[in-house]
Amino acid sequence: MASGVDTPFGVIEILYHFDFFQLPQVVSLRVRVDKNDLSVVSLAPAVKGAEWIEREIAELFGVEFTGHPDMRHLILPDDWPKGNYPLRRDQ
């Protein structure tokens, strides 16, 4: 599970949440991506479950996940205007 947040501080935050079934714990990883360089290494090659949520965050916030195996559109139509990100504060 993961979520994206467009903060008022010039960064997009991505919060990855990992649930360990053997332990009664959830570990969260917070990644801050500067809006001037919206590129971050994808977790999808190592964590298969990250594929869909990274595609969603890419579409809705404009974050580029380098090394992601499949960056096709997930929820927006294929003809959605490039550079238009519905969940960005500055759009």
Secondary structure, 3 states (H helix, E strand, C coil): CEEEEECCCCEEEEEEEEEECCCCEEEEEEEEEECCCCEEECCCCCCCCHHHHHHHHHHHHCCEEECCCCCCCCCCCCCCCCCCCCCCCCC
